Amino acid sequence: DSKGNADTMVISGSDVGIGTTTPQNNLHIFSAGNAELVLERNSGAEILLQAQSSAGVVGTQTNNDLDLKTNSTTRIRIKNNGKVGIGNTSPTEALVVEGAISASTAVNINASASFFGAALSVQGDGYTTGAWEVGTSSTFVGKMYNNSGKLSLEADTNRDIQFGDAGTAAVMYIDNSVERVGIGTDSPSRALHIGGTG
């Protein structure tokens, strides 16, 4: 049998086989149980590479961090307490990311699924020290923000603002081009125009 003998070590050309007499790579370790490779520094980190029956494992066996690098620079660090940093080597939360994040589908925070098909769903409170801005991918429409302690809703240039519901879109309408407010009308003709029959 070319595989399965734990005592077998074969050098075939530039390939070394452990547990196999037919190595397929520079170093090929085969085991009927978990195949393992351990790298250890004296008084330092011990790294385990392991092939299990249903998973591949890479990690530290000691109380040390695990870094993933490219071009000699750490890109991802998993701290020994389980916290993960992407572009950050000292994460203080479960996940810390330095730089922009792009998501192709919904982002759900403390929620198992998106609410009503929303791209961003938050189960709990949301908080910002900046502004919540809205618009299209190419056009800024307006924002809600903290204006020196006042909650401000501000439209871009002369864009209008409306408050309503599914039945009546413009229960209250602010025409910013002429600085008029309509209640029950979206075409206010005076500073305050109350329309409707109610």
Summary of the structure (lengths in Angstrom):
residues: 198
radius of gyration: 30.6
end to end distance: 91.4
largest distance: 94.6
contacts: 435
relative contact order: 0.05
helix: 0%
strand: 43%
